[in-house]
Amino acid sequence: MSTNNYILNLLNIEDKNIFINTKNIQNKVINGKNYKIIEAFLSYSPDFCPHCGVINESKNNIIKWGFRKNCIVKIPKQGNCLTRLILHKQRFFCKNCRNTFIAETSLVDRNKNISKNTELQINLELMEKQSEKDIAKRLDVSVSKIDRKLNEISSHTVLRHSSLPESMNWDEFKATKDTKGKMAFIIVDNNSGNIFDIQDSRKSRDLEKYFRRYSKTQRDSVKLISTDFYTGYIFLAKKLFRNANIVIDRFHIITQAYVALNSTRISLCKKSNKNYNKLKDLWKLILKNENDLSNIKHYNKHFNQNISQKEMVDFMINTNKELKATYECYQGIINSIHNKNFQKFKNIIFHPNQNISSKMKQALRLYRENIKYIENSFKYDINNGIIEGTNNLIKTLKRIAFGYKKFDHFISRIFLIKGIIKG
């Protein structure tokens, strides 16, 4: 292999018509950045004239006509150093039509100065959780270039599915200002764990229009739908998916009781309360599953003695009968869900202690209104863990990118990072 081919291989350039000037490879500092400048020539014998189409049979119909002025091509970094290829392109003259034309290469598209390898690298970088500004800085391209690349990707990013998944998870997340609604609607295929689709509105009329694109037979094939307590989702699922069992996600069931207990604790956190510091600093213990509380004694500054976690919780809940009743209700709910004991759960919500707080009464009322769908969460092994993890990734992406203005760009980044589409 010649020296030229070695260098082309190192630069990942496949066009063998490019010849590197090995005597003119230098390092330069431009605008405070270190660059590796490589000079090269592009030349070959053309097969025909692109203007008149004459075949260059004798190799004399089209002759070489000097070189075009320097074309600076941005190629990927070499040795962690920004690299530029100064490419001198051969100019040709056609004797038949007396027109000139420039040599073309697979390295870079016509009238562009960013190589295809760099374009590919932009796509790969867009598949990572990072801001567009960071990508532009790393690859030494403009932010508008990254924006145009996302425009190009988002213009053909439309997920088309021939059928609906048998088991679905529904949820929402806060998207961008140009969406139809304040919240975007996300569907996850529970079996594969991948995003099925994302819509820019969670309004019932928009979702109904979306799902009615699928035939009644396809909608009737859906077996399970996992969602939260949002009445719009439950009503839509009952209306359009008549064979589907609606399941309230267990996480959202526990969250209602969790918030109710925590609100009760906070209401007691008044400086006039002599146990204010205990209730304020040891809140995690009150919300912890009682079965996970330790019996090992350690010194605690709030009690000025060696005391176990269980003893601390017992002391705090016994300072107020409403807190105690709410705590016992909360523990009964989370343990009945953990042990999949629906009968125990049902007894708790239909026959509660009258001393529970108003927040817990509100949570139990919500449970009773949706008892049919909560029962399904005990029967079927489906939850929104997958979709909540996806939502967490979406929030992380949005935070890293300092927000998005365009919904299409935002969704394209999500699909790229999740590997649903390729750049």
N, C-alpha and C positions, 0 to 999 in steps of 0.2 A: 504494500500500500504506500502510495506517495505521501510526501509531507502535506500536500494540499488536502488529500483525502482524510488524513489523520485530523487535521484542524477542522474540516467540515463535519467530521464525525463527532468531534468534541463539542462543536457549536450546535449539534443536532440539525444540521442543514443537509437536506437530501438532494438538492439540485447540484448535480455534478458539473454544470456549466458555469459555476461560480469558482473563481480562482483567487485565492488569498495571496496578497502581497506580504510575504513573511518578513520583509525588510521594513515594513511600516506598521508595526503593531506597537502602540504606545499608550501610556497612562497620562490622563489629563485631569485637571481640576476645573470643573465648569460650574459656576454658581454655587461654589462651596461643596460640590459633590464630586467624588472620585469616579472617573469613567475609564473604561478600557476601550480604546478606539482601534478598530480593525479595518484596514483598507482592503477592498476586494473588487474584482472585475467580473462582469457578466457578459459572456460572449459565446456565440455558437453560429452554426450555419443554418439559416432558416429554410424550411421546406417550401414555403410559398409566401406570396405577398398578401397581407390581410386586407389591402385596399382593392386590388384588381383580381386577386386570386391566382396569378400566374405561378406555375410550378417552377421552382428553382432547380431545373434539371442539370444544367451544365455548371451550376454553382457560380455562373457569371451573370445570370439575369438579375440577381440581387447581390449587391456588394456591400462591404462594411464601409461605414461613412462616419468614422470617428466615434467619440463617446459623448453621452449626455452628461450634463452637469451633475455634480455629486448628488446622490440620493442617500440621505441618512436614515437608516432602518433601525428601529428599536427591536433588539433581540433580548432573550432572557439573560439574566445575570450569569456571569462566569466568575467562579471563585468568590462569590458574595460581592461582586463588584458590578456596578451598572455598566452595560456593554452597548456600544453603538457600532454598527457596520456601515462604513462609508462605501456604498456600492456604485461603481461606475458602470452604467448600462450602455451596451453597444447600440449604436445607431446604424440602421441599414437604409440603403437607397435602392429602389426598384427602377431598373432601366426601362421597364415596360410602361408604367404609369407615371414615372418620375416623381413618386412620392417617397417620403421617408417614414420610417417607423422605428419604435424602440423595442429592444429585446425584453421579453417577459420571463418571469420566474415564479416557481411555485412557493418561494420563500415569503413573498408579500403580494397582496392584491394590487392591481393597477391603481394609481393615484392615492396610495396609502403609504404610510411610513412605519406602521406597526406590523411586525411580522406575524404570521399565522401562529407560530409557536407562542408568542406573547399573548395573542388573542385567546389561545387555548388555556394559557396560564391564568388569564383573567377569569375564565369560566370556572377553573378549578378553585381559585381563591374565593369566588362567590359561593362556593359550596361549603365554606367554613364560616363559623360564627365570628364575624368581624365587620367593622364598618367599611363603607365604600371608600372613605377618605384614607383609611389605613392601606387598603388594597392599591389605591392610586399611588400613594407614597412609596410603597414597597416596589412596585413595578415601574415607577417613574413615568406614569401616564397621568393625564388630567382626570379629575373627578367626573367631568362631563363625558369622557370616554367610557367610564364605568356605567354612567347613567344611560348612554346610548346602547351599551351592551345589554343592560337590563330591559331597555325598550324593545330591543330585538328579540330577546328571550320571551318577554311577557306578551308580545304580539301574537305568538303562536302557542302560548301556554293555556290551553283549554282542555280540561280533563273530560274525556268522553268515555262513558262506561255503558256497556250493553245491558247490564243488569245491576240490581242493588245487592249488597251483601246480606246474607241471612241474619247476621248479628251485627248491630250498629251501636255506636256510642255517639251521643249528641251533646254538644256544649257550645259555648260562645267565648269570644275574647274581644277586647277592645282593639279595633283596627286603626284605620286612618280617617281623616276628616272628609275625604271624598266618597265615603261609602254611603249607601242608601240609609242605613240605620247606624246607630251609635256602636252597635256590636256586630261583629261578623259571626257567622254560623259555621261550625266545623263538624264534619262527619268523619268518623274513624271506623274502618273495618275491624271489628273486634277479633276476627280470626287471624288476619294477617298482621294486625298492629299498625298498618299504614294508613295515612290520610286518604280517605275516599274522595272528598271534595271540600272546598271552602266557598261559601257564598257571602256576599257583601251586605247581607241583611238577615236578621233573625225574625223579622216581622212575619206573622202567620200567613198573610196573603202572598208574600214573596216566596216563602218556603213551600206553600201549597202549589204555587205555579211551577216551582222547580221539581217537586216530586211527581207532579202529574205528567211530566214528560215521560215517565215510565208507565207502562201499561198496568192495568188492574191486576193482571196475572203476575207480573213481576213484583208488584207491591205486596200481593198476597203471599209471596214466597218468603217474605221477611218474617223471621221467627222471634227475634229478641231486639228490643230497643232499650238501651240504658241511658238515663237522663237524670237531671236534677229535679227540683220541685217546681220548676217554671211551668205554670199552667198552660201557656201557649204551646209548649212542646207536647204535653200530655194530651191536650185536645186534638192537636194535629195528628199525633200517632194513632189515637182512637178513630179518627175520621178517615185516614188514608190507608192505615195498615191494620186491617181487621183481624188478621190471623196472628198478629205479633203480640207477644207478652211484654208489657211495659214494666220496666224495672227501675225503681228509684235507687240510684247509686248509694252504696253503704256509707261512703265517705261523707256524702251530703246529709245522710240521716244522722250520723254521729255529730257532724258540725253544728246542727241545730241545737242539740243538747249541750254541746261544748260551749257554744256562745251564750246559751241561757245560764249555765253555771258560772261562767266567767263574768257575765254582767251582774249576777247576784253578788259575787265576791267584790267586784269593783264598787258596787253601791255601798258596801260596808267600809270601804277604804276612805274613811274620814279621819282627820287628825284628832278629832274629839274622841275617837275610838281608841281605847288603850292598846288594842291589838292591831293597830294600823300598820306598823312596820312588819309584823308577822304576815298579815294578809297581803301586803304589797310585795314583799321580797320572796315569799315562799309560794307564789301563785302556781308554779309548775307542779308542785307536789299535790295541790288540790285537784288539778286537772289530770293528774296521772292515774292510770288504772290502779285500783287499790291492790290488785294481785301483784303488781310490780314494785310496791313500796317495800323498802328494806327494813328489816328488824334489827340491823346492826346499829349500835349506838355510837355516835360521834358528837364531839363538842359543837354546840351551836350558840352563836353570840346572842341571838334573840331570846334564848331560854336560859343562857348562862349555866348550862350543864350538858352532860352527855345525854343525848336523846336520839331515838330512831326516827326515821321518816314517818312510820306509821303512827307513832305517838304524837308527833307534831301535827299531823293531819287531824287526828282524833281531837286534839286540844282545840284547833282552830274551828272545826265544824261545830263543836259543842258550845261555842261562844254565841251562836245565834241559831234558833230553831228553824228559821226559813232556809238558812244556808245548809243546815244539816239535812233537812228534808230534800232540798234540791240536789245536794251531793249524792244522797242515797239513790235518788231517782236516776241521776246521770250514770252512776256506777251500774245500776241494774240494766240500763239501756245498752251501754257499751259492752257489757259482759254477755247479755242475751244475744247481741249481734255477733260477738266473737265466737260464742258457742253454738250459733245458729239455732237458738231456742226461741221460736216464734211465739209459742204459747206464753212464755215468760214475758216477752216484749209486749204482747197484747194485754196481759194482765196489768202491766205497769202503766200503760197509757190510758187504759179504760178505768182503772181503779187507783188513781194517784193519791198520794198523801195530800191532804188539804193545805198543809203548811208550805208547799212548794211556792217558789216565786212566780210573779206574773209572767216573767220571760219564759220560764219552764212550762207554765200553763199554755202559753202561746205556741210553744214548740210541740207540746202533746196534742193540741188542737190540729196542728198541721199534719201530724202523724195520723190522727184519726180520719182526717179527710182523704188521705191517700193510702189508707191501710191496705187496700187491694194490691197496689203497686209495690208497697213496702214488703208485703208477703212474698212477692216474686223475687225480691232480693235475697230472701232466705232459701228459696227453691232453686234458683239458677246461679251458676257460677260465672257471673259476668259483673264487671264493675268498670268505672270510668278511670281506672288507674292509668291506662294507656293514653287516654285523651288528656288527662291532667298533666302527664309528663310532656306531651306535645305542646300543651298550652304554656308550660314552664319554659320550654325551648323558645317558643314564639316571643314570650315576654323578655327573655334574655337577649334574643336577637334585636328586638325593638330598643332595648336599653343600650346595647353596645353601639347600635347605629344612630343613637340619639334621635330616634323617631323616624317615621317615613311619611312623606306627603302623598305618594301615589299608592293606591291599594294594589294595583297590578304588579308594581315593583316589589312590594312587601310580600305578596303571595308567591311570586316567582322565587324570591330568596328562600322562603319556607320550603317550597317544593325542591329547590336545588339542594338545600342542606339535608333534607330528608331522603334525597336520592330518588324522588318520584319522577323527576325530569332530568335530562342531561343538558348542559349548556351548549 
